[in-house]
Amino acid sequence: MDRNWLNQYPPGVPADIDPDSYASLRDIFDEACAVHGHAPAFTNMGATLSYAQLDELSRAFAAWLQHKSGLVKGDRVALMMPNILQYPIALFGVLRAGMVVVNTNPLYTARELEHQLADSGAKAIVIVENFAHVLQQVLPHTNLQRVLITRIGDLLGWPRGSIVNFVLRHVRKQIPNWSMPGASTFKSALGGGLGRKLEPVPIGPDDIAFLQYTGGTTGVAKAAILTHRNMVANVLQSSAWINPSLKTGAARVVITALPLYHIFALTSNCLAFLSLGAQNVLITNPRDFKAFVAELKKYKFNFISGVNTLFNALLHTPGFETVDFSGLQCTFAGGMALQAVVAARWKAVTGCVVTQGWGLTETSPVATANPVGLDFNGSIGLPVPSTDISIRDDAGTEVPVNGVGEICVFGPQVMRGYWNRPDETEKVMFGDWLRTGDIGRIDASGFVFIEDRKKDMILVSGFNVYPNEVESVIAAHPGVLEVAAVAQPDENSGEVVAIFVVKKDPALTAEALITFSRTELTGYKVPRHVYFRSELPKTNVGKILRRALRDELRSAPQAAATG
């Protein structure tokens, strides 16, 4: 393969990384804690953990898992938390114990949570109290043996933590009532592990680090099996790409607004900056943009990652233009297409170019990235070190330069396959190559461009929504005869979910369907637009033509609404 993209690599970025230079993520973490000691590692709501404290507390949790939980190496532990200090402690504790992290969206409905816990076979969960009532509903249908509850303010210190917990429960009333006999607290687990010996456990490159769930074309979420080698490789690839552009000798302050349970922030923020001894500033609720901007004003930060909608919202928040951007060296965008107008305005306000990258859960996630500092060009960048990109037609044959086809990826960051889904694995893997489902091209210089999506996936603020899942929920309503879910362009979220419905009950309303769907779907999956039709377009074998509906919305959304 002609890797002509290497000619475009910035100075200092290697053509390849050695994914076997560390046996596991644990080794990267141990090294970072030993080197950076008392430097700040994670900050949240004004409280900070140093690398030494993170080492001590994650070691305590790992020891508790080994000695008190009844779990063994390879068992799965679900983490259901927003960006709070408990997350990195639990994350590294699970990994140090040789167990597998199952990242779980705190906003899951009971149906979604039950599927993920049952499918992964998770035996323990660390969950923030705000969402314990959801777990309570499904607990009997899972394999969970241990439930650890934590509160948002538990590690913020006195009196800050107590104030936060009081306000959430009694003032904002954000803690629904719950009851789970046998559940214990995360703090008690840390206390039970402190002073106990962490037994050495062999962790190798082929051991599983994460079961990272992603949507499925079948409408059922499936887990990408990400090994320690996959994750080590992507950490090294991300670091190799970004580090040469960062000024030496400066403190590394990283703004982490995207949720750490999402693969993008997990790798690009939490893991990639460990070796630099960076301070990750965790934003628990990035949707509160006024508070977010106030938090940004406290730090002379060097790196921020996000999706197009996040950057756009910040730019429209009063006071953002007065933030001190003098330390900002890299803004990294992924998860969804970066709009040119947002890229231009971000550069004008911050003085920093937005660097767009691309990847999938299945690639840990980074597969391509633009050189840091290169002006916006509409591309998703160049293949990162040790990564090959091939554009293939439906027959699997590579197409010429600028030819359009399916983007396929080869590299050490490509997943092993899908957990307990050999049929789904076979659909996307040919040999060690991954079929991404995205349609694109590579130009003569090696830059990759996305043209379209082969799948019918809907991308809402960087989160995947699959039509079959939405359709299966809506179809369960007794007033629905037929339904099709498609993407509708949206200036805030990039895309939102729209549904086309043929009524069974003439009295059925759009409001009733939206209300119904909220009980079964996470917020970003809930339809924002409902269009009623007397019939839906179909193929000659009766398959609904989603593309025709999607094209109708793109060409004349108002006309679609009147049908």
N, C-alpha and C positions, 0 to 999 in steps of 0.2 A: 504494500500500500504506500502511495506517495503521500507522506505526511507534510505536505507543503505548508501547513499552518505553523510549523515550527519556525519558519522564517519570520513570522509575525510576533513571536514571543518577546516579551519585554526583557531587558537585561536582568540577569540574575535568576530568571525562571528556568529550571532544568527541563530537559525533554522528558525525563523519566524520574520517578521516585522509587524507593525500595520499600514495598509494602511489608517486607519481612524484617525490617529493621527493628520493629517492636513485635513481640509475640502477641500482645493484646492491648486493649485500651487501658487496662489496669497499669501496665508498665509506663505508658505515657503519663497517666495521672500520678503514679508514685514519683516519677522523675520530677514532675512539675512541683509537687509539694515539697520535695527535698531541696530543690533549687530556690524556690521563691518564698518558702517559709512564712514570714510574718507580713508579706505583702498582701494587700486586699484582693480577695478572689471574687466574692459576690456581695453585692449591696442591694438592699431592698427596703424601701420606706425608711431610709435613714440608718438602718442597721447594717453592719458589715461583718462578714466572715473572712478571716485570713486563710491563706492556703494551709497553714498549720492547724487552724480550727476545723477547716473542712476535712483535713486528713484525720483528725481525732474523731470527729463526729461520724464521718462515713465509715471509719474503722469500727466504731461502736455499733453502728447499725449492721454492718457485715457480720460482726461477732454475734449479735443477737440473732440474726438469720441463721447462723451456723448452729448455735447452742440452744436457742429457745423457741424457734419457730416450727421446728419439725421438718423444715424444708432441706433439700440437698442440692448439690450442684446440678445445674440444668433446669431446675424448677423455674416456673415463670412467676414474676412479681409485677403486678399492675401498678402504675403510678398515675393517679387521677388528680392533678393539681394544676393551677395556673402558675405563673412565674413568681414563686416565693422561695425563701431560703431553704425550705424543706426539700424542694425538688432536687438540687444538686447533691445534697447529703444522701437522699434515698437512692438517686441514680448511681452514684459511685459506690455506695454501700452494696447495692445489688450486684454490680459488676465485680467488685472485689471478692464477693462471696462465690463467684463463679456461676451466678444465676442469670436469668434472662429478663431484660426489661420489656414490659408491654406498656408502651405509652398510650394513655387513654384520655380522650377529650373530655374535660369536665362538664361540657355542655350536652353530652350525650343524653338522649331519652332512655327510658328504661329498656325499650326494645333493642336499641343499638348497643347499650351497655351489656345486656344479657348475651347478645350474640358474641361480642368480642371476648368476654370473660369465659364463656363456654367453649368457644372455638380455640382460644389460646391454651385452655386448661390451667389458667392462672390459679395458684394456690394461696396467694397473699395479695393484699392491696393496701396501698397507702393513699388515703382519700381525704380531701379537704372537707370539713364539716358541712359547708354550704350545700354539698351535693350528696350527703349521706342518705337523704330520704329516697333518692333514686336507687341507690344500691340496695336499700332495704327492700324495695319492691321485687328485686330479682335474685337476691341472695340465695334462696332455696334452690334455684335452678343453675347454680354455679358449682365449681369445685373448690371454692375458697375455703381455706382452713383458718386463715388469719386475716382479720380486718383491723387496720390501724388508722385511727382518726386523728386528724390534725386541724388546728384552727389557724386562720390567716396570720394572726399576730403572735403565735406561740414562740417564735424564735427572734422576736424583735426587741426583747429585753424589757426591763421595767423602767418607767411605767408605760412606755409606748405600746408594747404588745397588749397589755390589759385594756388600754383605751381603745385600740383598734378592735379587739374582740367584743368589747362592750357595745361600741357603736354599731358594728355589723349586726349584732343580735338584737339589741334593744332599741336602737334609734332607727337604723335603716331597715330592720326586720328582714334581713337577707338570709337567715338561717331557719329553714323550715324544720318543724319537729320531726324527730326520727328516733327509732329505738331498735338497737341490734344487740341483744344479750350476747356476751362473749367478746364483743369488740373491745379493743384497748386503745391507748393513745400512742402516737408516734413518739412523743416525749418519753413515755415510760419504756418504750423499746430502746431508745438511746440510753436512758439511764441503766437499763438492764444489761446493755452491752459494754458500757464504760468499764474499763479495768479487766474485761475478759480478753483472753488471747484470741487473736484472729488466726485460725489455723491455716497454714499454707495450702492452697488448692491449685492444682495445675490448670492453667488456662492457656489454650493454644489458639493459633490463627483460625482454625476451623470450628472452634466453639461458637455457638450462637450468642451474640450480644443483645440483639433486639429482635422482637417480632413487631414490626412497624406496620400498622394497618393502613390500608389504602382502599378506596372504593373499587367496586368490581363491575364489569359490564353485565354480570348476572344479577346485579342489584344487591349482592351480599358482600360486605367488606371482607377483604382477604389480607393476610399478613405477609409482607416481604420478609424473608429470612435474611437478616443482615448479620454476617459473622464478624468476629473481631478483626479479621483481615480486611473485610470490606470497609469497615469503619476506620481502621488505622490508615488504610490507603487513602480514603477520602479526606481524612484529617491532614495527612501529609500533602495531598494534592492541593487542598484549599490553602494551607499555610504557605506552600511553595509559590502559589499564585499571588497571594496578598503581601506576604512579608517583605519582599524586595522594595515595595512601594512605601513602606512605613519608615519614618525617620528613626534612626538609631538613637538609643539613649533616652527616649521620651517614655513617659508612663503610658501604659496602654489602657485606655478606658473605652469599653465597648458598651453601646446602648442595645439592650436586648428587649425589644418590645414584642416581637413575634413570640408565640408560645413555645416553650422548650419541648413540649410534647410533639411538636411538629418537626419533621426531619430537617427542615431548612435551618431553623435557629439552633437546633440540637448540634448539628455538625459545624455550621459556619460561625456560630457565636460561642456556644458552651465549650466545644471540644477543640476547635481549631486554634483558639488563643491560649490554651493551657500552657504550651511550651514557652510562650512569651511572658507568662506571669501576668496576664491581663486582668483587669477588674471589670467584671460583668455587672452592669447596673440593670437590675431586673425591673421591668415595668409590669406590674400586676394587671392593671386595667388600661390598656392602650387606647380604649375607646373613649375614655375621659380625656379628651385632647387638651383641655385647659390645664388639668393637673399634669398631663404628660409634658407639656411645654414648660410648666413650672419646674418639673424635675430636670429637664434638659438644661435649664439655666443654672443648675447647681454644679455642673461638671464641664470641664474643658475636654470633651470627648474626642476620640480619634477615629472611631468606627461605628457605623450604624447600618443595620440591614433592615429590609422591609419589602413590602409589596407596593405596587403602584398606588393602590387605594390609600395606604398608610401615608405615603409621601404626599399625596394630593391633599389629604385631610390636614396634615401638619401645615402645609403651605397656606391653607385657608383658615388656620387658627390664629386669632389675634395674639400678638406678642411673639410669634415664632420668629419673625424677622429680627427681633432684638436678642436672640440667643447668640452666645459667643461661639462662632464657628471657626475660630482661628486655629484650633487643634485638629479639625476634621480632615483626615487624610484619605478616607475611603468610605464611600456610600455604596452598598451592594444591594442590588435588586434582583429578586427572583420570584418564583411562585406563580406569576402571571405576567402578561406582556406589559412592558413599560411604555407608557404613552409619550410621544415626542414632546407634547406640550408640558407634561409634568417634568420630564428630564430637563427641558430648557429652563423652566421656572426654578427648579431646585438649584441648578448651577448658578442662576442669577442671584438667588437669595443667599445661598450658603458658600458660593465660590468653589464648590466641589462637584465634580462630574459624577453622575450616577453610573456605576458599572453594572451592566446587566449580565446575568448568568442564567443557566438553565439546567434542569435536571429533574429527576423523578425520585420518589421514594425508593424505587427499585435500583437506583444508582447512588444511594447513600447520602446526599442526593446529587452532588455537583458533577456535571459531565462537561459542560462548556462554560466559558466566561470570557468577557471582553477584557483586554488589558486595562489595568487600573489607570484612570486618568485620560483614556481615549474618549474623545467626544462621542456622544450618542450617534449610533449609525443604524439603528433598527435591527441589528443582528443580535443573536444570543451568544455570540462570541466564538472563540476557538476551543477545540478540545483541550482539556486540561492535561497536565503531564501524565504519561502512561495510559492515555485514552485514545482510542481510535473511533472515528465516526464514519459511517458508510451510509450512503443514500441508496436504497434498494427499491426496485419495482415489485409488483405483486408476486412475480415469479422468483424473487430473491436475488435478481441480478443487479449488480451495481450500475447506477446510471452515470452519465458523463457530468462534467463540471456544469453547475447551474441547472442540471436536470432535477426535476421534482419527483420525490418518492418518499418512502417511509424512512425516518431517521432511526438508524440502528447503532447501538453502542457496544464497544468492547473495552474492558478494563478491569482492574482488580477491585473496583468499587461496585461492580455489577452483582446483584444479589445471587444467592444460591438458588432461589426459587420461591414459590409460595407455600406457606405452611399448610400441610395436609391438602394441597390442591394440585396434584400432579397434572390434572387436565388443564388447569389454567396456566401452569408453568409451561406446558408443552406449547401452548398457543403463542407465548411471547419469547421463548428461547429457541434459538437454533445454534446448537453447539454452545459456545460461550458468549454468543452475541445476543443482545436484547433488542427485540422489536418494541419500539417505544409507543407506537400508535400515533405519533406526531408526524405530519407531512412537512417536508422542508427541502432545502437545497444547500449546497456548499458552493461558494463562489471561488474564483480562481486563486484568491489569496488564502483560502481556508476558513473564512468566516461562515458560520452556519446561520441560516435564516429559517424561521418557521412560517410555513405558508397556510397551513390548515391543520385540523385535527381529524385523524381517521376515525377515532372513536366519537361517540356522541356526548362525551363528557362536558359538563358545564363547570366553568371555573369562576367561583364566587370569592373574590378577594383572596385568591391564591389557594382556596380550599376546593378539592374535587367534589363534585356532585354528579352522581350517575343517574340518568333518566329512569332506568328500570326500578331503582329503589323508590324514587318519588312516585312513579306510576303504580307500583305495587301497593303503596299506602293509600293513594287517592282512589284506586280501583276498589278498595275495601269499603268505601262509602256506599251505602245502599242506594243513593240517588244517582250514582255514576254508571253509565253504560260503557263508555270507552274513554280512554285518556292517553295523551301523549305529552311528555315533558321535554322541553327544549330550552336552549339558552336564549335569553333576550339581552341585547346590549344595554349596559347601564353605565352612566358616567361616573358613578361613585364606586361601584363594585366590579367594574369591568363587564361582568355578566350577572344576571340573576335568573332564577328559575321561573319559567312561564309554563302554564299547562293549557292544553286544548282539550275540552271535555265535551262529550256527547251525553246529554242528560238521560237518565232513566226516570227521574222524578222531575216533572216540569217546574216544580216550585223550588228546585235547588238553586242556591245563590253562591256567588263567589266567596262571600264572607263566611258562609257555612263550611266551604271546602278548606279555606285557609285556617279557620279555627280547628277543624278536624285534623288537619295535617300537623298542627303544632304539638299535638299530643304524641306524635310518633316520630317526628323529625327534628334534628338539631336546627336551630334558628336559621343558619345560612342555607339550609336545604328547603326551607318552607317556600312554596310558590309566592312570588310577589305579584304575578299577573295571572288572571284566569280568563280564558276566552272560550265562549260556548259556540259549538258548531253543530249542525244537523248531521254531519258525517265527517270523517277524517280521511285524508288521502292515503291510499294503500297501494301496494304492489299487486301484481296479478295473483299472488299466492296469499294475499291478505295481510301482509306485514305493513304496519303503519310507516309512512314515509316521514320520519322526523325532519329530514333535511329540507323537505318542501315547506314545512311549517317554520323552520328556523329561517330559511331564506325569505319567507313572507314577512317575518318580523323585522329582518334586517333592511328590507327594501321599503316597507311601508307599515311601521308599527301601529300608526293610528288607524289605518284601514283594517288591520288585523283585529283591532279592539272592537270595531263596530260589527264584526260578523256574528 
